[in-house]
Amino acid sequence: MQSNSSGSDDRSAETLWNTVGAEWISEGYQRLWRQHSDRIAVALISQLIKGGNRSLLKTDLFDEAVGDGQVALLSSLAETVHGIDIAPNVVTEATRRNPGLKGRTGDICHLPYDDATFDVVVSLSTLDHFPDAADIDVALREIRRVMTAGGQLLLTLDNPLNPKIALRGVLSNDLLKRTGLVPYECGATMPRDALVAAVRRAGFRVLLTRPMLHCPRVLAVRAAALVEKLGKPAAEAALLATLDRFERLGTLPTRWRTGHYTALLAEAEDT
């Protein structure tokens, strides 16, 4: 997870995500749901990112700390896979579980890398944890700085056309956590057209956008928790297969209403 660009907020975000990470790591929280979301992310990366890269950066290591994550796939696409996260204990756990990963604690608005270091940046639900949408522009410019010309950027951002995301936008984080709609603090997001414009301003050519993760998330997370308690592998496999089938909604005219995230693929332009 990431913070915004001020020093005091960096420290508060580090404390927050250290706490969240410690709880999820120790309790194996949402194991089955995380398995599904990792599968969707892996499918997206497999479809859109070409291989044969020298160096790749993943901008958030929460998936790798609390679940399978995507490092196994990313390692097949690049010689070296780096990762950053604002929370030190998330970095520690992610690198423990993925020995080949070069993890560092850092803020995406102040990346600890030289210019033109990476051929690929994968940023999955990182930029939707800022308190202000202006920070998304800052982070995108910083991502472009560390990328080579022609490099691939794959990012996902909460889709405000999804009813759950729209509802979340009018409720307080405290109420969201108390009602169980969201177990951690969420931030600002952008509609698809605004995101495309921001990515272009940062120095990228946008290649495509698509909605993803189409199952009703609140119900799916609760169903996964109930199935986990059964302790039956066959039931878990059946639920995962059912959740996978919801991705077929991505072919329908209603796909921007059902998709939880906007996925965007872009190419870094010459500066």
C-alpha positions as CSV (number, residue, x, y, z in Angstrom):
1,M,0.0,0.0,0.0
2,Q,1.0,3.6,-0.4
3,S,0.7,7.0,1.1
4,N,0.5,10.5,-0.2
5,S,3.5,12.8,-0.6
6,S,3.8,14.7,2.7
7,G,6.2,13.4,5.4
8,S,3.7,13.3,8.3
9,D,1.2,11.4,6.1
10,D,3.9,9.0,5.0
11,R,4.5,8.1,8.7
12,S,0.8,7.7,9.5
13,A,0.3,5.6,6.4
14,E,3.3,3.4,7.3
15,T,1.8,2.9,10.8
16,L,-1.7,2.1,9.4
17,W,-0.5,-0.4,6.8
18,N,2.0,-2.0,9.2
19,T,-1.0,-2.7,11.5
20,V,-3.3,-3.9,8.8
21,G,-0.5,-6.1,7.3
22,A,0.4,-7.6,10.7
23,E,-3.2,-8.6,11.3
24,W,-3.8,-10.1,7.9
25,I,-0.4,-11.9,7.9
26,S,-0.9,-13.4,11.3
27,E,-4.6,-14.4,10.8
28,G,-4.5,-15.5,7.2
29,Y,-7.5,-13.1,6.7
30,Q,-9.6,-13.6,3.6
31,R,-7.4,-16.4,2.3
32,L,-9.9,-17.8,-0.2
33,W,-11.0,-14.4,-1.5
34,R,-7.3,-13.3,-1.9
35,Q,-6.8,-16.5,-3.9
36,H,-9.5,-15.4,-6.3
37,S,-8.3,-11.8,-6.6
38,D,-4.8,-13.1,-7.3
39,R,-6.1,-15.4,-10.0
40,I,-7.8,-12.4,-11.7
41,A,-4.7,-10.3,-11.5
42,V,-2.5,-13.1,-12.9
43,A,-4.9,-13.5,-15.8
44,L,-4.8,-9.8,-16.5
45,I,-1.0,-9.6,-16.4
46,S,-0.7,-12.7,-18.6
47,Q,-2.9,-11.2,-21.3
48,L,-1.4,-7.7,-21.4
49,I,2.3,-7.7,-20.4
50,K,4.9,-9.1,-22.9
51,G,7.9,-10.9,-21.7
52,G,11.7,-10.6,-22.2
53,N,12.1,-7.5,-20.0
54,R,15.2,-6.6,-18.1
55,S,13.7,-5.1,-15.0
56,L,10.1,-4.8,-13.6
57,L,8.7,-2.9,-10.6
58,K,5.5,-3.9,-8.7
59,T,4.3,-0.9,-6.7
60,D,2.5,-2.7,-3.9
61,L,3.4,-5.9,-2.0
62,F,0.3,-6.5,0.0
63,D,-0.8,-9.3,-2.3
64,E,2.6,-11.0,-1.9
65,A,2.6,-10.6,1.9
66,V,-0.9,-12.0,2.6
67,G,-1.4,-14.4,-0.4
68,D,0.2,-16.0,-3.4
69,G,0.5,-12.6,-5.2
70,Q,1.9,-12.3,-8.7
71,V,5.6,-12.6,-8.3
72,A,5.9,-16.1,-9.8
73,L,4.4,-14.8,-13.0
74,L,6.3,-11.5,-13.0
75,S,9.5,-13.4,-12.6
76,S,8.8,-15.1,-15.9
77,L,8.4,-11.8,-17.6
78,A,11.6,-10.0,-16.5
79,E,15.1,-10.8,-15.4
80,T,14.7,-8.9,-12.1
81,V,11.5,-8.1,-10.2
82,H,11.5,-5.3,-7.7
83,G,8.8,-4.3,-5.3
84,I,8.0,-1.4,-3.0
85,D,5.5,-0.9,-0.2
86,I,5.0,1.8,2.4
87,A,4.8,-0.8,5.2
88,P,8.1,-2.4,6.3
89,N,6.5,-5.5,7.7
90,V,4.6,-6.1,4.4
91,V,7.9,-5.8,2.5
92,T,9.6,-8.2,5.0
93,E,6.9,-10.8,4.6
94,A,6.6,-10.5,0.9
95,T,10.3,-11.0,0.4
96,R,10.3,-13.9,2.8
97,R,7.6,-15.6,0.8
98,N,9.2,-14.7,-2.5
99,P,13.0,-15.0,-2.2
100,G,13.8,-13.7,-5.6
101,L,11.9,-10.5,-5.1
102,K,14.0,-7.4,-4.5
103,G,11.7,-5.6,-2.0
104,R,12.2,-2.1,-0.5
105,T,10.2,0.1,1.8
106,G,9.1,3.3,-0.1
107,D,6.5,5.7,-1.2
108,I,5.3,5.7,-4.8
109,C,5.3,9.5,-4.8
110,H,9.1,9.4,-4.0
111,L,10.4,6.2,-5.6
112,P,13.8,5.2,-4.4
113,Y,15.1,4.4,-7.9
114,D,17.1,6.2,-10.6
115,D,15.5,7.5,-13.8
116,A,14.7,5.0,-16.6
117,T,15.3,1.9,-14.4
118,F,12.3,-0.2,-15.3
119,D,11.0,-1.7,-18.5
120,V,7.7,-2.6,-16.8
121,V,5.7,-1.2,-13.9
122,V,2.7,-3.1,-12.5
123,S,0.6,-1.1,-10.2
124,L,-2.5,-3.0,-9.0
125,S,-4.9,-1.0,-6.7
126,T,-2.0,1.2,-5.4
127,L,-3.1,4.6,-6.6
128,D,-6.6,4.4,-5.1
129,H,-5.3,4.7,-1.5
130,F,-4.5,8.4,-1.6
131,P,-6.7,10.9,0.3
132,D,-6.7,13.2,-2.7
133,A,-6.9,12.5,-6.4
134,A,-4.1,15.1,-7.0
135,D,-1.7,12.6,-5.5
136,I,-2.5,10.2,-8.4
137,D,-1.0,12.7,-10.8
138,V,2.1,13.0,-8.6
139,A,2.5,9.2,-8.5
140,L,2.0,8.8,-12.2
141,R,4.7,11.3,-13.0
142,E,7.1,9.5,-10.6
143,I,6.3,6.2,-12.2
144,R,7.1,7.6,-15.6
145,R,10.4,9.0,-14.3
146,V,11.7,5.5,-13.4
147,M,10.5,3.9,-16.6
148,T,12.4,3.5,-19.9
149,A,10.9,5.0,-23.1
150,G,8.6,2.4,-24.6
151,G,8.1,0.7,-21.2
152,Q,4.8,-0.9,-20.3
153,L,2.6,0.4,-17.4
154,L,-0.2,-1.8,-16.2
155,L,-2.4,-0.3,-13.5
156,T,-5.7,-0.8,-11.9
157,L,-7.8,1.8,-10.0
158,D,-11.2,1.5,-8.3
159,N,-14.0,2.1,-10.8
160,P,-16.4,4.8,-9.5
161,L,-19.2,3.5,-11.8
162,N,-19.4,0.3,-9.7
163,P,-22.2,0.7,-7.2
164,K,-20.1,-0.4,-4.3
165,I,-17.4,2.1,-5.1
166,A,-19.9,4.8,-5.6
167,L,-21.5,4.1,-2.2
168,R,-18.1,4.0,-0.6
169,G,-17.4,7.5,-1.9
170,V,-20.2,9.0,0.2
171,L,-19.6,7.1,3.4
172,S,-16.8,7.6,6.0
173,N,-14.0,5.2,6.3
174,D,-15.1,4.6,9.9
175,L,-18.6,3.6,8.9
176,L,-17.3,1.5,6.1
177,K,-15.1,-0.5,8.5
178,R,-17.9,-0.9,11.1
179,T,-20.3,-2.2,8.6
180,G,-17.8,-4.6,7.1
181,L,-18.0,-3.1,3.6
182,V,-14.3,-2.3,3.5
183,P,-11.8,-3.7,6.1
184,Y,-9.2,-0.9,5.7
185,E,-9.0,2.7,4.6
186,C,-9.6,3.5,1.0
187,G,-8.9,6.7,-0.9
188,A,-9.8,8.8,-3.9
189,T,-10.2,7.4,-7.4
190,M,-10.9,8.7,-10.9
191,P,-13.5,7.9,-13.6
192,R,-12.0,6.2,-16.6
193,D,-11.8,9.3,-18.8
194,A,-10.1,11.3,-16.0
195,L,-7.6,8.4,-15.4
196,V,-6.8,8.3,-19.1
197,A,-6.1,12.0,-19.2
198,A,-3.9,11.8,-16.1
199,V,-1.9,9.0,-17.5
200,R,-1.4,10.9,-20.7
201,R,-0.3,14.0,-18.8
202,A,2.3,11.9,-17.1
203,G,3.9,11.0,-20.4
204,F,2.2,7.8,-21.5
205,R,0.3,6.6,-24.5
206,V,-2.8,4.8,-23.4
207,L,-3.2,1.5,-25.2
208,L,-6.4,0.1,-23.7
209,T,-8.8,0.3,-20.7
210,R,-11.1,-2.4,-19.5
211,P,-13.2,-3.2,-16.4
212,M,-12.2,-6.2,-14.2
213,L,-13.3,-8.2,-11.2
214,H,-17.0,-8.5,-11.9
215,C,-18.3,-10.6,-9.0
216,P,-20.4,-8.8,-6.3
217,R,-17.4,-8.3,-4.0
218,V,-19.1,-7.8,-0.6
219,L,-21.2,-11.0,-1.1
220,A,-18.2,-12.9,-2.6
221,V,-15.9,-12.1,0.4
222,R,-18.5,-13.2,2.9
223,A,-19.2,-16.4,0.9
224,A,-15.5,-17.1,0.7
225,A,-15.2,-16.7,4.5
226,L,-18.1,-19.2,5.1
227,V,-16.6,-21.7,2.7
228,E,-13.2,-21.4,4.4
229,K,-14.7,-22.4,7.7
230,L,-16.0,-25.7,6.1
231,G,-12.4,-26.7,5.5
232,K,-13.4,-28.7,2.4
233,P,-11.1,-28.3,-0.6
234,A,-13.9,-29.4,-3.0
235,A,-16.2,-26.6,-1.8
236,E,-13.4,-24.1,-2.1
237,A,-12.7,-25.2,-5.7
238,A,-16.3,-24.9,-6.5
239,L,-16.6,-21.4,-5.1
240,L,-13.5,-20.3,-7.0
241,A,-14.9,-21.6,-10.2
242,T,-18.2,-19.8,-9.6
243,L,-16.4,-16.5,-8.9
244,D,-14.3,-17.0,-12.1
245,R,-17.5,-17.2,-14.1
246,F,-18.5,-13.7,-13.1
247,E,-15.7,-12.4,-15.3
248,R,-18.0,-13.2,-18.3
249,L,-19.8,-10.0,-17.3
250,G,-16.8,-8.2,-18.8
251,T,-18.2,-8.9,-22.3
252,L,-21.6,-7.3,-21.7
253,P,-22.7,-3.7,-22.2
254,T,-23.1,-3.3,-18.4
255,R,-19.4,-4.2,-17.8
256,W,-18.5,-0.7,-16.5
257,R,-21.1,-1.1,-13.8
258,T,-20.1,-4.5,-12.7
259,G,-16.3,-4.1,-12.8
260,H,-14.7,-3.3,-9.5
261,Y,-11.6,-1.9,-11.1
262,T,-10.5,0.0,-14.2
263,A,-7.5,-1.7,-15.7
264,L,-5.3,0.4,-18.0
265,L,-2.3,-0.5,-20.2
266,A,0.0,2.3,-21.3
267,E,3.4,2.8,-23.0
268,A,5.9,5.3,-21.8
269,E,6.6,7.9,-24.4
270,D,9.9,9.6,-25.2
271,T,10.4,12.7,-23.0
